[in-house]
Amino acid sequence: MSKTVELPDDLLAAVSDLALQQGTTSEQIIEEATRRHIALKRFDSFVRANEEQARSLGIEESHVPGLVNQYRREQRNRS
């Protein structure tokens, strides 16, 4: 699938410069940047959802190391 996207001149120039420096194409730079942006947004969403879940369970950041250790002990005992 193909889509034409307009970019401001300064951004397009920066992409072109980077592509030249890296020996690749502007299209590849934009594709990689888009993939990274999507991955970052998905990760941010995952973190927010888990922060909300932790809050609803009364879990604070300081509890995490103990919970991780507890989980690991339980997993070892299963073996």
C-alpha positions, 0 to 999 in steps of 0.5 A, a space after each residue: 500500500 502506498 500513501 503520499 504525505 506532505 512534510 514541512 520543507 525543514 523536516 523534509 530537508 532534515 530527512 533528506 540530509 539524514 538519508 544521505 548521511 546514512 546511505 539510505 533513502 528518505 522513504 526508509 528514514 520515514 518508514 523507520 521513524 513511523 515504526 518507532 513512533 507507533 511502537 513508542 505510542 503502543 508502549 506508552 499506552 501499555 504503561 498507562 494501562 498497567 499504572 492504572 491497574 496498579 493504582 486500582 490494586 493499591 500497588 505503589 512503585 516501592 512495592 514492585 521489587 518485593 512483588 517481583 521477588 515473590 513472583 519469582 519464588 512462586 515460579 521456582 516452587 512450581 518446578 
